[in-house]
Amino acid sequence: MGSEIILPKFGQQTETSTIIRWYKKEGDHVEKGEPLLEIQTDKAAMDVESFAAGTLLKIWAQPGEELPVMSVIGYIGAPGEPIPPRPPLPTTPAPPPPPTTT
């Protein structure tokens, strides 16, 4: 099975990021450390580098899509390698309830 491309968590307070654009398309060869896509966090736009070398087999997250951090957004592997179905998105923790007054 291919290597998952995970939407990274760049800051402790970051819960979601938006895909701005992919630099590669499905079927393109990528090298480890090569920029794969650009994302927007709550503070800045930044590149996400590949953690594996191979072929970009699948892109799950499309430009403009806001996703929870640590989501699987694609796969890199060998050409023709099977791709698992899209995994469920991680859940974002609910905000704490407001304090009660007595």
C-alpha positions as CSV (number, residue, x, y, z in Angstrom):
1,M,0.0,0.0,0.0
2,G,1.2,3.5,-0.7
3,S,2.3,6.1,1.8
4,E,-0.4,8.4,3.2
5,I,-0.1,12.1,2.6
6,I,-1.2,13.7,5.9
7,L,-2.4,17.3,6.4
8,P,0.2,18.4,8.9
9,K,-0.4,20.4,12.1
10,F,1.9,23.4,11.9
11,G,0.9,25.0,15.2
12,Q,-0.5,23.9,18.6
13,Q,-3.7,25.9,18.0
14,T,-4.2,24.9,14.4
15,E,-7.2,22.6,14.1
16,T,-8.0,23.0,10.3
17,S,-6.2,24.1,7.1
18,T,-7.4,24.9,3.6
19,I,-5.8,23.4,0.5
20,I,-4.7,26.3,-1.8
21,R,-3.2,24.3,-4.6
22,W,-1.4,21.1,-5.5
23,Y,2.0,21.5,-7.3
24,K,1.7,18.0,-8.7
25,K,-1.2,16.1,-10.3
26,E,-2.1,12.4,-10.0
27,G,0.4,10.3,-11.9
28,D,3.3,12.7,-11.4
29,H,6.6,11.5,-9.9
30,V,7.6,13.2,-6.6
31,E,10.8,13.1,-4.6
32,K,11.1,13.1,-0.8
33,G,11.3,16.7,0.4
34,E,9.8,18.1,-2.7
35,P,6.9,20.6,-2.2
36,L,3.6,18.8,-3.0
37,L,1.0,21.4,-2.2
38,E,0.3,24.8,-0.6
39,I,-2.1,25.2,2.4
40,Q,-3.5,28.1,4.4
41,T,-3.6,27.8,8.1
42,D,-5.2,30.4,10.4
43,K,-1.9,32.4,10.4
44,A,-0.1,31.8,7.1
45,A,0.2,30.1,3.7
46,M,2.9,27.4,3.5
47,D,4.1,24.5,1.5
48,V,3.7,20.9,2.5
49,E,6.7,18.7,1.5
50,S,6.5,15.0,0.5
51,F,7.7,12.6,3.1
52,A,8.1,9.8,0.5
53,A,9.4,9.4,-3.1
54,G,7.2,7.7,-5.7
55,T,4.1,8.5,-7.8
56,L,1.3,10.7,-6.6
57,L,-1.4,8.0,-6.8
58,K,-4.4,9.8,-5.4
59,I,-5.4,13.3,-4.3
60,W,-8.3,13.3,-1.9
61,A,-8.4,17.0,-0.9
62,Q,-9.2,19.6,-3.5
63,P,-8.3,23.3,-3.6
64,G,-10.6,25.3,-1.5
65,E,-11.4,22.4,0.8
66,E,-10.9,23.1,4.6
67,L,-10.0,19.9,6.5
68,P,-9.1,18.9,10.0
69,V,-5.3,18.6,10.5
70,M,-4.0,15.0,10.4
71,S,-6.5,14.1,7.6
72,V,-5.3,11.8,4.9
73,I,-5.3,14.0,1.8
74,G,-3.6,11.6,-0.7
75,Y,-1.3,8.7,-1.4
76,I,2.2,8.3,-2.9
77,G,3.4,4.9,-4.0
78,A,4.4,2.8,-7.0
79,P,2.4,3.1,-10.3
80,G,-0.5,0.8,-10.3
81,E,-0.4,0.2,-6.6
82,P,-3.9,-0.3,-5.1
83,I,-5.3,2.7,-3.2
84,P,-7.5,2.2,-0.2
85,P,-10.9,3.9,0.0
86,R,-10.9,7.4,1.4
87,P,-10.6,7.1,5.2
88,P,-13.0,9.0,7.5
89,L,-11.8,12.5,8.5
90,P,-10.5,12.9,12.0
91,T,-12.9,14.6,14.3
92,T,-12.1,18.0,15.6
93,P,-12.6,18.2,19.4
94,A,-15.6,20.1,20.5
95,P,-14.9,23.4,22.3
96,P,-15.3,23.2,26.1
97,P,-18.7,24.2,27.5
98,P,-19.0,27.8,28.8
99,P,-18.4,28.2,32.5
100,T,-21.6,28.0,34.6
101,T,-22.4,30.6,37.2
102,T,-24.0,29.7,40.5
